[in-house]
């Protein structure tokens, strides 16, 4: 059962990260800033709808995981997995820099996941 929860939680985090990538791609079409016409153009943007759909899938998987475990463990681990995924994807896909402070934060997230996930 524990492996099931981890796999579903990882899938939910993966969908969440992927959704954010597509929403970033949609947001990048707003070159001139947020205007009414730019905002309305998001509703005909494929990346916008794909991101929203993936968020929905992530949400449903997250609900399944919540029904199987403790919120005090699942919530922080889900957020940390998403942040770690975003750090990796933003570096690879969007060429964002990894600063020493981001590396320190990444290490703390890993330590936090290990501490919160520990059943002791």
TAJODA-V683850 format. One record per residue. N is the residue number from 0. RES is the residue in one letter. OMEGA is omega in whole degrees, -180 to 180 (* if undefined). Layout:
N&RES&OMEGA, N&RES&OMEGA
This chain:
0&X&-179, 1&X&178, 2&X&178, 3&X&-180, 4&X&-179, 5&X&-179, 6&X&179, 7&X&178, 8&X&177, 9&X&178, 10&X&178, 11&X&178, 12&X&178, 13&X&177, 14&X&179, 15&X&180, 16&X&-180, 17&X&177, 18&X&-179, 19&X&176, 20&X&-179, 21&X&177, 22&X&175, 23&X&178, 24&X&177, 25&X&-179, 26&X&179, 27&X&177, 28&X&178, 29&X&-174, 30&X&-174, 31&X&-177, 32&X&-177, 33&X&174, 34&X&180, 35&X&-179, 36&X&177, 37&X&178, 38&X&180, 39&X&-179, 40&X&177, 41&X&-176, 42&X&174, 43&X&-179, 44&X&-178, 45&X&-179, 46&X&177, 47&X&-178, 48&X&177, 49&X&177, 50&X&179, 51&X&179, 52&X&180, 53&X&174, 54&X&178, 55&X&177, 56&X&177, 57&X&179, 58&X&-179, 59&X&178, 60&X&179, 61&X&178, 62&X&179, 63&X&-179, 64&X&179, 65&X&-180, 66&X&-176, 67&X&-174, 68&X&-177, 69&X&179, 70&X&-177, 71&X&175, 72&X&-174, 73&X&-177, 74&X&-180, 75&X&180, 76&X&178, 77&X&180, 78&X&180, 79&X&178, 80&X&178, 81&X&180, 82&X&178, 83&X&177, 84&X&180, 85&X&177, 86&X&-179, 87&X&-177, 88&X&-179, 89&X&178, 90&X&-176, 91&X&-173, 92&X&-173, 93&X&178, 94&X&176, 95&X&-175, 96&X&172, 97&X&-179, 98&X&176, 99&X&179, 100&X&176, 101&X&178, 102&X&178, 103&X&178, 104&X&178, 105&X&180, 106&X&178, 107&X&177, 108&X&179, 109&X&177, 110&X&179, 111&X&178, 112&X&-180, 113&X&-179, 114&X&-178, 115&X&-179, 116&X&-178, 117&X&-178, 118&X&-177, 119&X&*
